[in-house]
Amino acid sequence: MELGAFSVSLTVKDIEASKLFYQKLGFSVFAGNQAQNWLIPTFNPGWDQSARKLGEFEDVRELQRRLRDQGISIITEADESTTGPASFMIADPDGNTILLDQHV
């Protein structure tokens, strides 16, 4: 199966609260119209759109620390004593579980 670039759609109760939450994660609005109640955010940690390693990127452990400092609860944590591949999980304002997974 060849998916190419794709998106996942989530129904949310408060689009502004969800937009602000995902911006804390490093997402930016790629397309959409908030007045029409739809936005498309994008984010690829450590990879470009073709899954090639970026020369520089924010390590998932640093992102985890920054989000914790901003008051976001971490469900499962990346081991901050390690380097390389790691992941952690959080939940968005609507309870959707989000896995932030760094492969490099």
Protein Blocks (a to p, Z undefined) as FASTA:
>chain_A
ZZbjaddddddfblmlmmmmmmmnopacfbdcfknopacddddehiafkopacfbdcdfk
lmmmmmmmnopacfbdcdfkbgcjdddddddfkopacddddfZZ
